[in-house]
Amino acid sequence: MMRQYELVDRVRAYAPDVDEDRLNRAYVYTVQMHGSQKRASGDPYFSHPVEVAGLMTDLKMDEETIITALLHDTVEDTLTTIEDVEAKFGSEVAQLVDGVTKLSKIEAQTEDERAAENLRKFLLAISNDIRVLLVKLADRLHNMRTLHYIKSEEKRRRIAKETMDIYAPLAERIGMYEYMREMQLLAFEQLEPEAYETITRRLKHIRENADISLDSINDGISKEMHRHGLKVTVSGREKHPYSIWRKMQERHVAFDQLSDINAFRIITENPEDCYWALGVLHRKWQMVPGRFKDFISTPKRNGYRSIHTTILFAQNMRVEVQIRSKAMHEASEFGFAAHWAYKQHGASDGQAGWIRDLIEILDTSHDAEELLENARMAMYQDRIFAFSPKGALHQLPKGATAVDFAYAVHTDLGDKTVGAKINGRHVPLRTQLANGDMVEILKSAAQEPQANWLNFVVTGKARAAIRRHVRFQERDELIAIGRELYDEVVQRAPMKIGKKALIAATERLGYDSEDDLMHAVGTGKINDKQLIQALVPGFDTDEIDAEWASQERAISIRGLTPGMGYHLGDCCHPVPGDRIVGLRIPDQPVEVHTIECDRLASGMDIDWVDLSWGQDSDGAAARVRAIIHNRPGTLGEIAGIFGFQKANILNLRLTARDQQFHTFEIDLEVHDLHHLMRIISALRASEAVAQADRVYD
């Protein structure tokens, strides 16, 4: 474990003006607060924050970050409060410690509401100050280095999965590749122990029996570079087991089929020499087609810059080579931390564009599932590069379309998109972009986001913005339907109901506004009985049923003994014109069902009564299932069909929804079977409706 004076010396080596007394106080404070706490390894608990602080000195972080690393577990694991930290070490350190503490709570809960809320806190914390993320990544890296001390296999696997799913991708996104690689390797050892052992054993065998060693390849490349007057440093390494295993999974090949398990780096004095070195390399050794990437001219979104190529060395051995300048190498290994340019108020440099996108997703995501889906999209997908007509470069996930590009430029541009040109040619909006495309977006002030865009956009930012607009559109439509249903209830109620009663009912039912109440009525969350009881508290709903039944229906059924009670089956909703059968159950009214009803199959041991409708029967409730296209205006269109057909909506319930379609079950008041079939035919003829059927169950 690093001693107090060693930590101070390491910071002083790159920051001579550091406040040594403040660092010493922070070191002593964490030792005192953690006291006799022990880690799974048996070491004192304070050894962990000290080692995390040591990792921060490797990155040459500032004084506040070092102190934050020392104190990062005190609030969560001791009696220390954020107020205590602020009083002793200032508000800046307190904010950083608070951010790391919140960040510690996101683990292994990626499928529920709490995970989404913690993810919100996490994204907001790192957007305000990226140093929060740097401390947390160092914290996780040290925990992974000591993971083998934890006895519980289940706990080790859970922590390893968190690291693989969350922290390693985050390290990659900010360019901290050394952290990413070590986290992946340590997590892989726990998650796939057999694969780890097999690959490790094979690599050892190759090293011991290789005809050409890493040193000889290194020497060969170095001599060729120096022969052409290039000042470079060449280093070789064996790819780690997780990298090899992932290639085996992606390419669906066995270990023996992998030929590029060795990688070399050529570090040049300046960027210009990178291309000189590339020329020397390709003139001497044949390159492998399709294995060349230039991340200097088109950097990755996290700022990564390097040239990647693969050559055929002696005996046709494939060797992967990365060429970069010293500055590029430093940035590639430690990302944000390597070129630390921390500004006033904690504003980080331009590499954090993806973080800003995630913050915008926070404001537009509707629920936990959507937030997590969109955040994963923004963090984990591979990227392509496209240009605006003015030459601005935008990075997007593979599979991104012109609409994704428009939203990447600006949300308002995405909302108003009506067309696109790719490389000067008009193309459909769903056209996927390729690397290097020049994209021109055509817009109109009258345009609005379309729900069918969700069928092809892939970026979280675009999906969140479109969904938000569609939800607002749907909400307006459902509020309108709710008002129609409310007006019907009020008209059929046996007393006059005014505005005052509506305001009171809104409060009784727990809604904040009249629109919220109408939305609940429109979606079927509030039925007629609940609504009338809220409007007129204490009113007898049985009296309502009887009163409304006498107003709505004039039904007579032949085949029943005069005075015999009956009720129409709620399962099949028979209407005049249906072939009907009665089930006679002792001491209960006769159940009336359609001949197609599944209830009849379960009632084979019950007496059947042959029934038919009386001549003057008129009016009953029928249920219709309508699958409608998920786009603005469709609910209003089907409500118009019901109005034109003079059918009252008794209830409306959303039963399923996806990107393309919404499924509703609608209870309608109809005259007879002929009336019902006219309504279903009208629904089927509408372009808003994909499918419409009567519901019998």
C-alpha positions in Angstrom: 0.0 0.0 0.0 1.2 3.5 -0.8 2.4 5.5 2.2 1.4 9.0 2.9 4.7 10.7 1.9 4.8 8.5 -1.3 1.4 9.8 -2.5 2.4 13.4 -1.8 5.8 13.0 -3.6 4.0 11.5 -6.7 1.6 14.5 -6.9 4.4 17.0 -6.3 6.4 15.5 -9.1 4.0 16.9 -11.7 2.3 19.6 -9.6 5.1 21.4 -7.5 2.6 23.9 -6.1 0.3 21.3 -4.6 -1.1 22.0 -1.1 0.8 19.2 0.7 -1.0 19.9 4.0 -4.4 19.5 2.4 -3.3 16.2 0.8 -1.9 15.0 4.2 -5.2 15.9 6.0 -7.2 14.0 3.4 -5.0 10.9 3.7 -5.2 10.9 7.5 -9.0 11.6 7.4 -9.8 8.6 5.2 -7.6 6.4 7.5 -9.5 7.6 10.6 -12.9 7.3 9.1 -12.5 3.8 7.7 -10.8 2.8 10.9 -10.8 -0.9 11.5 -12.8 -1.8 8.3 -11.3 -4.7 6.3 -11.5 -5.7 2.7 -12.1 -9.2 1.5 -8.3 -9.6 1.1 -7.8 -8.9 4.8 -6.1 -5.5 4.1 -7.3 -2.4 5.9 -10.2 -0.8 3.9 -8.4 2.5 3.6 -5.8 0.8 1.4 -8.4 0.9 -1.4 -9.0 4.7 -1.6 -5.3 5.2 -1.2 -4.6 2.9 -4.3 -7.3 4.7 -6.2 -5.6 8.0 -5.4 -2.4 6.4 -6.7 -4.1 5.6 -10.0 -5.2 9.2 -10.3 -1.5 10.3 -9.8 -0.6 8.1 -12.8 -3.0 10.2 -14.8 -1.5 13.4 -13.3 -4.8 14.6 -12.0 -5.3 17.8 -10.0 -5.3 18.2 -6.3 -9.2 18.1 -5.9 -9.3 14.8 -7.9 -6.7 13.2 -5.7 -8.5 14.2 -2.5 -11.8 13.0 -4.0 -10.2 9.6 -4.7 -9.1 9.4 -1.0 -12.5 10.3 0.3 -14.7 8.7 -2.4 -16.0 5.9 -0.1 -16.3 7.8 3.2 -19.9 9.1 2.7 -21.1 5.7 1.6 -19.3 3.5 4.0 -18.7 5.6 7.1 -20.6 8.1 9.2 -19.1 11.0 7.2 -21.6 13.3 5.4 -21.3 15.5 2.3 -21.5 18.5 4.7 -18.5 17.2 6.7 -16.5 16.8 3.5 -17.4 20.4 2.4 -16.5 21.8 5.7 -13.1 20.2 5.8 -12.1 20.2 2.1 -14.3 22.7 0.3 -17.4 22.6 -2.0 -15.6 21.4 -5.1 -14.3 18.2 -3.5 -17.8 17.8 -1.8 -19.5 17.9 -5.2 -17.1 15.4 -6.7 -17.4 13.0 -3.8 -21.2 13.3 -4.0 -21.1 12.5 -7.7 -18.9 9.4 -7.2 -21.2 8.3 -4.4 -24.3 8.5 -6.6 -22.3 6.7 -9.4 -21.6 3.8 -7.0 -25.3 2.9 -7.0 -25.9 2.0 -10.6 -24.5 -1.5 -10.5 -26.5 -4.5 -11.6 -29.9 -2.9 -11.8 -30.1 -2.1 -15.4 -33.7 -3.4 -15.9 -35.8 -1.4 -13.4 -36.9 2.1 -12.4 -34.2 2.5 -9.8 -31.5 1.7 -12.3 -32.9 4.4 -14.6 -33.0 7.0 -11.9 -29.5 6.1 -10.8 -28.4 6.3 -14.5 -29.9 9.8 -14.6 -27.9 10.9 -11.6 -24.8 9.3 -13.1 -25.1 11.0 -16.4 -25.8 14.4 -14.8 -22.8 14.0 -12.5 -20.3 13.2 -15.3 -21.8 15.9 -17.5 -21.1 18.5 -14.8 -17.6 17.2 -14.0 -15.9 14.4 -16.0 -13.5 13.9 -13.0 -16.3 12.0 -11.3 -16.2 9.4 -14.0 -12.3 9.2 -13.9 -12.4 8.5 -10.1 -15.1 5.9 -10.5 -13.3 4.1 -13.3 -10.1 3.9 -11.1 -12.2 2.7 -8.2 -13.7 -0.1 -10.3 -10.3 -1.0 -11.8 -8.8 -1.5 -8.4 -11.8 -3.5 -7.2 -11.4 -5.7 -10.2 -7.7 -6.3 -9.4 -8.7 -7.6 -6.0 -11.9 -9.4 -7.1 -10.4 -12.9 -6.7 -10.4 -12.4 -2.9 -14.2 -12.4 -2.8 -15.4 -15.9 -1.8 -18.8 -15.8 -3.3 -18.7 -16.9 -7.0 -22.1 -15.3 -7.6 -20.9 -11.9 -6.3 -17.7 -12.1 -8.3 -19.7 -12.8 -11.5 -22.2 -10.0 -10.8 -19.4 -7.5 -10.3 -17.6 -8.8 -13.4 -20.8 -8.4 -15.5 -21.3 -4.9 -14.2 -17.8 -4.1 -15.3 -18.2 -5.6 -18.7 -21.6 -4.0 -19.4 -21.1 -0.5 -17.9 -17.6 0.5 -16.9 -15.4 -1.0 -19.7 -17.6 0.6 -22.4 -17.5 3.9 -20.5 -13.7 3.7 -20.3 -13.7 3.1 -24.1 -16.0 5.9 -24.8 -13.7 8.5 -23.2 -10.6 6.9 -24.8 -9.1 5.2 -21.7 -8.1 2.1 -23.5 -5.7 0.7 -20.9 -8.4 0.8 -18.3 -10.9 -0.8 -20.7 -8.5 -3.6 -21.7 -7.6 -4.5 -18.1 -11.2 -4.4 -16.9 -12.3 -6.6 -19.8 -9.6 -9.1 -19.2 -10.3 -9.3 -15.4 -14.1 -9.6 -16.0 -13.6 -12.2 -18.7 -11.6 -14.4 -16.3 -14.7 -14.5 -14.0 -17.4 -14.7 -16.6 -15.9 -17.3 -18.9 -13.3 -19.1 -16.8 -13.0 -22.2 -19.1 -12.5 -20.0 -22.2 -10.0 -17.8 -20.3 -8.0 -20.8 -19.2 -8.0 -22.4 -22.7 -6.9 -19.3 -24.5 -4.3 -18.5 -21.9 -2.9 -22.0 -22.3 -2.8 -21.8 -26.1 -1.1 -18.4 -26.0 1.6 -19.8 -23.7 2.1 -22.8 -26.1 2.5 -20.4 -29.1 5.0 -18.3 -27.2 7.1 -21.3 -26.3 7.0 -22.8 -29.8 6.9 -19.8 -32.2 9.3 -19.8 -35.1 9.3 -16.0 -35.0 9.3 -14.2 -31.7 7.7 -10.8 -30.9 11.2 -9.5 -30.4 12.3 -10.5 -33.9 9.2 -8.8 -35.5 9.9 -5.7 -33.4 13.5 -5.6 -34.5 12.5 -6.1 -38.2 10.0 -3.2 -38.1 12.4 -0.9 -36.1 15.3 -1.5 -38.5 13.2 -0.7 -41.6 11.9 2.5 -40.0 15.3 3.7 -39.0 16.8 2.8 -42.4 14.4 5.4 -43.9 15.5 8.0 -41.3 12.3 7.8 -39.1 12.7 8.4 -35.4 10.2 5.9 -34.0 9.6 3.7 -31.0 8.2 0.2 -31.8 6.6 -2.0 -29.2 4.8 -5.4 -29.6 2.3 -7.1 -27.5 0.3 -10.3 -27.5 -3.5 -9.6 -27.7 -5.1 -10.4 -24.4 -7.5 -13.5 -24.1 -10.7 -11.4 -24.0 -9.8 -9.7 -27.3 -9.0 -13.0 -28.9 -12.2 -14.6 -27.6 -14.3 -11.7 -28.9 -12.8 -12.1 -32.3 -13.6 -15.8 -32.3 -17.2 -15.0 -31.4 -17.6 -12.2 -34.0 -16.0 -14.1 -36.8 -17.4 -17.5 -35.8 -13.9 -19.1 -36.1 -11.8 -21.4 -33.9 -8.6 -20.3 -32.2 -6.4 -22.0 -34.9 -8.1 -19.9 -37.6 -6.9 -16.6 -36.0 -3.7 -15.4 -37.5 -3.4 -11.9 -36.1 -3.0 -12.4 -32.4 0.1 -10.1 -32.2 -0.2 -6.3 -32.3 2.6 -3.7 -32.7 2.6 0.0 -32.2 4.8 2.5 -34.1 5.1 5.7 -32.1 6.4 8.7 -34.2 7.6 12.1 -33.3 4.7 14.0 -35.0 1.5 13.3 -37.0 3.2 13.8 -40.4 5.6 11.0 -39.7 2.7 8.6 -39.2 1.9 8.6 -43.0 5.6 8.4 -43.8 5.9 5.3 -41.5 2.8 3.8 -43.2 4.4 4.2 -46.6 7.6 2.5 -45.4 5.6 -0.4 -43.9 3.5 -1.0 -47.0 6.4 -0.9 -49.3 8.3 -3.5 -47.3 5.5 -5.8 -46.4 2.2 -6.7 -48.2 -0.9 -5.2 -46.5 -4.0 -7.4 -45.9 -6.9 -5.9 -47.9 -9.8 -4.7 -45.9 -7.8 -4.3 -42.7 -6.8 -0.6 -43.1 -8.4 2.2 -41.1 -7.3 5.9 -40.8 -8.5 7.3 -37.5 -6.2 10.3 -37.9 -8.2 11.9 -40.7 -11.5 10.8 -39.2 -11.0 10.4 -35.4 -13.4 8.3 -33.3 -16.0 10.2 -31.4 -14.0 9.8 -28.2 -11.1 11.6 -29.9 -9.1 8.4 -30.6 -6.5 9.0 -33.5 -4.3 6.3 -35.0 -3.7 4.4 -38.3 -4.5 0.7 -38.2 -3.2 -1.8 -40.8 -2.4 -5.5 -41.0 0.7 -6.7 -42.8 2.0 -10.2 -43.9 5.4 -10.6 -42.1 7.8 -13.5 -42.7 6.1 -16.9 -43.5 2.9 -15.1 -44.2 2.3 -14.3 -40.5 -0.4 -11.6 -40.1 0.7 -8.8 -37.8 -1.6 -5.9 -36.8 0.2 -2.5 -36.6 -1.0 0.8 -35.1 0.8 4.0 -36.1 0.4 7.1 -34.1 2.3 10.1 -32.8 3.5 10.5 -29.1 0.6 12.8 -28.3 -1.9 10.5 -30.0 -0.5 7.5 -28.0 -0.8 9.3 -24.7 -4.4 10.3 -25.5 -5.3 6.8 -26.8 -4.2 5.2 -23.5 -5.7 7.6 -21.0 -8.2 9.5 -23.1 -9.7 12.5 -21.3 -7.1 12.3 -18.5 -4.1 12.4 -20.8 -4.9 15.8 -22.3 -6.5 17.3 -19.2 -7.6 20.8 -19.9 -10.0 21.4 -17.1 -11.8 24.8 -17.4 -13.6 27.0 -15.0 -16.9 25.7 -13.7 -15.9 22.1 -14.6 -16.5 22.4 -18.3 -14.7 19.6 -20.2 -13.4 19.7 -23.7 -15.2 18.8 -26.9 -14.7 15.0 -26.6 -17.7 14.8 -24.4 -20.3 15.3 -27.2 -21.7 11.9 -26.6 -22.3 12.8 -23.0 -24.3 15.8 -24.1 -26.4 13.6 -26.3 -27.2 11.4 -23.3 -28.2 14.4 -21.2 -30.7 15.4 -24.0 -32.0 11.8 -23.9 -32.7 12.3 -20.2 -35.2 15.0 -21.0 -37.0 13.1 -23.8 -37.2 9.5 -22.6 -40.6 8.5 -21.2 -39.8 5.7 -18.8 -37.0 3.6 -17.4 -37.0 1.0 -20.2 -36.8 3.7 -22.9 -34.0 5.7 -21.0 -31.9 2.6 -20.6 -32.4 1.5 -24.2 -31.5 4.9 -25.6 -28.5 5.3 -23.3 -27.1 1.9 -24.3 -27.5 2.9 -27.9 -25.6 6.1 -27.4 -22.7 4.5 -25.5 -22.1 1.1 -27.1 -22.7 1.2 -30.9 -20.0 1.3 -33.4 -19.7 4.5 -35.4 -19.6 5.8 -39.0 -18.7 9.3 -40.2 -20.9 11.6 -42.3 -20.4 15.2 -43.3 -22.7 18.2 -43.6 -22.6 20.3 -46.8 -20.3 22.8 -44.9 -17.9 20.0 -44.0 -18.9 19.5 -40.4 -18.2 15.9 -39.3 -20.8 13.9 -37.4 -20.3 10.5 -35.9 -23.3 8.1 -35.9 -23.9 4.4 -35.1 -23.7 1.9 -37.9 -27.1 1.7 -39.6 -27.9 5.3 -39.0 -30.2 7.1 -41.5 -30.7 10.6 -42.8 -33.2 11.2 -40.0 -30.6 10.2 -37.4 -28.1 12.6 -39.0 -30.6 15.4 -38.9 -31.2 14.8 -35.1 -27.4 14.6 -34.6 -27.1 18.1 -36.1 -29.9 19.6 -34.0 -33.2 18.3 -32.5 -35.2 21.1 -34.3 -33.7 20.1 -37.6 -34.7 16.5 -37.0 -38.3 17.5 -36.1 -38.6 19.5 -39.4 -37.0 17.1 -41.8 -39.0 16.4 -45.0 -36.2 15.0 -47.2 -32.5 14.3 -47.7 -29.8 14.3 -50.2 -26.8 12.0 -49.9 -23.8 12.9 -52.0 -26.1 15.2 -54.0 -28.8 12.6 -54.8 -32.4 12.7 -53.3 -32.9 9.6 -51.2 -35.6 8.2 -49.0 -35.3 9.2 -45.3 -34.8 5.6 -44.3 -31.6 5.3 -46.4 -28.7 4.1 -44.3 -25.5 6.2 -44.3 -22.1 4.9 -45.3 -18.7 6.2 -44.1 -17.8 9.5 -45.8 -21.3 10.4 -47.0 -22.2 14.0 -47.4 -25.7 14.6 -46.2 -27.9 17.6 -46.9 -31.2 17.7 -44.9 -34.3 19.4 -46.4 -36.7 20.9 -43.9 -40.1 22.5 -43.7 -41.6 24.6 -40.9 -44.9 22.8 -41.3 -43.3 19.3 -40.8 -43.6 17.3 -37.6 -41.9 14.1 -36.5 -43.6 11.0 -37.9 -44.3 7.9 -35.9 -43.2 5.6 -38.7 -39.7 7.1 -38.4 -39.3 4.9 -35.4 -39.2 1.9 -37.8 -35.8 2.9 -39.1 -34.0 5.4 -36.8 -31.3 3.9 -34.6 -29.8 6.7 -32.4 -31.2 7.1 -28.9 -31.4 10.9 -29.5 -33.7 10.5 -32.5 -35.9 7.8 -31.0 -36.4 9.8 -27.8 -37.3 13.0 -29.6 -39.8 11.2 -32.0 -41.4 9.2 -29.2 -41.9 12.4 -27.1 -43.7 14.1 -30.0 -45.8 11.0 -30.8 -46.8 10.8 -27.1 -47.9 14.4 -27.1 -49.9 13.8 -30.3 -51.5 10.6 -28.8 -52.3 12.4 -25.6 -54.2 15.2 -27.4 -56.2 12.6 -29.3 -57.0 10.6 -26.1 -58.0 13.7 -24.3 -60.4 14.5 -27.2 -61.9 11.0 -27.0 -62.1 11.3 -23.2 -64.1 14.5 -23.6 -66.5 12.7 -25.9 -67.0 9.9 -23.5 -67.4 12.4 -20.6 -70.1 14.3 -22.6 -72.0 11.0 -23.2 -71.9 10.2 -19.5 -73.1 13.6 -18.5 -75.9 13.6 -21.1 -77.1 10.2 -19.9 -76.8 10.9 -16.2 -80.2 11.4 -14.4 -79.2 14.9 -13.1 -77.5 18.0 -14.4 -73.7 18.1 -13.9 -71.8 21.3 -14.2 -68.2 22.6 -14.2 -68.0 22.8 -10.4 -68.7 19.1 -10.2 -66.0 18.3 -12.8 -63.4 20.3 -10.9 -64.3 18.4 -7.7 -64.3 15.0 -9.5 -60.8 15.8 -10.9 -59.5 16.3 -7.3 -61.3 13.2 -5.9 -59.8 11.0 -8.5 -56.3 12.3 -7.9 -55.6 14.1 -11.1 -53.8 17.4 -11.4 -55.9 18.9 -14.2 -59.0 18.4 -16.3 -56.9 17.3 -19.2 -55.3 14.6 -17.1 -58.8 13.3 -16.1 -60.0 13.3 -19.7 -56.8 11.4 -20.7 -57.6 8.8 -18.1 -61.2 8.5 -19.3 -60.0 8.3 -22.9 -57.6 5.4 -22.1 -60.1 3.5 -20.1 -58.4 4.0 -16.7 -61.6 5.6 -15.4 -64.9 3.9 -16.4 -68.4 5.3 -16.4 -69.3 4.2 -12.9 -66.1 5.6 -11.4 -66.7 8.9 -13.2 -70.3 9.3 -12.1 -69.5 8.4 -8.6 -66.7 11.1 -8.6 -69.1 13.6 -10.1 -72.0 12.8 -7.7 -70.5 11.2 -4.6 -72.8 8.7 -2.8 -75.0 8.2 -5.9 -76.3 4.6 -6.1 -74.5 3.0 -9.1 -77.1 0.2 -9.1 -79.7 2.9 -9.7 -77.4 4.2 -12.5 -77.2 0.8 -14.1 -81.0 0.4 -14.0 -81.6 3.9 -15.3 -79.1 3.6 -18.1 -80.2 0.1 -19.0 -83.8 1.4 -19.4 -82.5 4.2 -21.6 -80.1 2.2 -23.7 -81.9 -1.1 -24.4 -85.3 -2.4 -25.3 -84.5 -6.1 -25.4 -86.8 -9.1 -25.3 -85.7 -12.7 -25.6 -87.9 -15.5 -26.8 -87.6 -18.9 -25.1 -87.6 -17.7 -21.5 -90.4 -18.2 -19.0 -92.1 -14.9 -18.3 -90.5 -13.2 -15.3 -87.3 -15.3 -15.6 -84.2 -13.3 -15.0 -81.3 -13.2 -17.4 -78.1 -11.3 -18.2 -76.1 -10.9 -21.4 -72.7 -12.6 -21.2 -69.8 -10.3 -20.6 -67.5 -12.8 -22.4 -69.1 -12.6 -25.9 -71.3 -9.5 -25.7 -74.3 -10.8 -27.7 -76.3 -8.2 -29.7 -79.7 -8.4 -31.4 -79.2 -10.5 -34.6 -76.7 -13.0 -33.1 -77.7 -16.6 -32.7 -78.0 -17.0 -28.9 -78.2 -19.8 -26.3 -79.0 -19.6 -22.6 -77.2 -21.5 -19.8 -79.5 -22.3 -17.0 -77.6 -22.3 -13.7 -79.4 -23.1 -10.4 -80.4 -20.1 -8.3 -78.9 -17.7 -10.9 -80.3 -15.7 -13.9 -80.0 -17.4 -17.2 -76.7 -16.5 -19.0 -77.2 -15.4 -22.6 -74.3 -16.2 -25.0 -73.6 -16.2 -28.7 -73.5 -19.6 -30.3 -69.7 -19.0 -31.0 -68.9 -18.2 -27.3 -66.2 -20.4 -25.7 -68.2 -20.3 -22.5 -70.6 -22.9 -24.0 -67.8 -25.4 -24.3 -67.1 -25.1 -20.5 -70.8 -25.4 -19.8 -71.6 -28.8 -21.4 -73.0 -30.1 -18.1 -75.3 -27.1 -17.6 -78.8 -27.0 -19.1 -79.0 -25.2 -22.4 -82.0 -23.1 -23.3 -82.7 -22.4 -27.0 -83.3 -18.6 -27.3 -83.9 -15.9 -29.9 -84.3 -12.2 -29.9 -87.7 -10.5 -29.7 -88.9 -8.6 -32.6 -88.5 -5.2 -31.0 -85.0 -5.8 -29.5 -82.7 -2.8 -30.1 -79.4 -1.9 -28.5 -76.7 -3.8 -26.7 -73.0 -3.6 -25.9 -70.5 -5.1 -28.4 -66.7 -5.4 -28.1 -64.4 -4.7 -31.1 -60.6 -5.1 -31.2 -58.9 -2.6 -33.6 -55.2 -2.7 -34.4 -54.3 0.8 -35.6 -51.2 2.3 -37.1 -49.0 4.1 -34.6 -49.0 7.5 -36.1 -50.5 10.9 -35.2 -54.3 11.3 -36.0 -55.3 7.6 -36.1 -57.2 7.6 -32.9 -59.1 10.7 -33.9 -59.9 9.0 -37.3 -61.5 5.9 -35.7 -63.4 8.0 -33.2 -64.8 9.9 -36.2 -65.9 6.5 -37.7 -67.8 5.7 -34.6 -69.5 9.1 -34.6 -70.5 8.8 -38.2 -71.9 5.4 -37.6 -73.8 6.8 -34.5 -72.2 4.3 -32.1 -71.5 5.4 -28.6 -68.2 4.5 -27.1 -68.8 2.9 -23.7 -65.2 2.0 -22.9 -61.8 2.1 -24.6 -58.7 0.2 -23.5 -55.2 0.0 -24.9 -54.1 -3.6 -24.7 -50.8 -3.6 -26.6 -48.4 -1.2 -28.3 -45.2 -1.4 -30.2 -43.3 0.8 -32.7 -45.8 0.2 -35.6 -49.2 -0.6 -34.1 -51.4 0.0 -31.1 -54.2 -2.5 -30.2 -57.4 -1.2 -28.6 -60.4 -3.0 -27.3 -63.5 -0.8 -27.6 -66.9 -1.4 -26.1 -69.6 0.1 -28.3 -73.3 0.6 -27.9 -74.9 -0.7 -31.2 -78.4 -1.3 -32.4 -78.0 -4.8 -33.7 -75.6 -7.2 -35.5 -76.1 -5.4 -38.8 -75.1 -2.1 -37.2 -72.0 -3.7 -35.6 -70.9 -5.2 -39.0 -71.2 -1.8 -40.7 -68.9 -0.4 -38.1 -66.3 -3.1 -38.5 -66.5 -2.8 -42.3 -65.9 1.0 -42.0 -62.9 0.3 -39.7 -61.4 -2.2 -42.1 -61.8 0.3 -44.9 -59.9 3.0 -43.1 -56.1 3.4 -43.8 -55.7 4.2 -40.1 -56.7 0.6 -39.2 -54.6 -2.5 -39.9 -57.1 -5.0 -38.6 -60.6 -4.9 -37.0 -62.5 -7.8 -35.5 -65.3 -8.5 -33.1 -64.2 -9.9 -29.8 -66.0 -13.0 -28.5 -63.9 -13.7 -25.5 
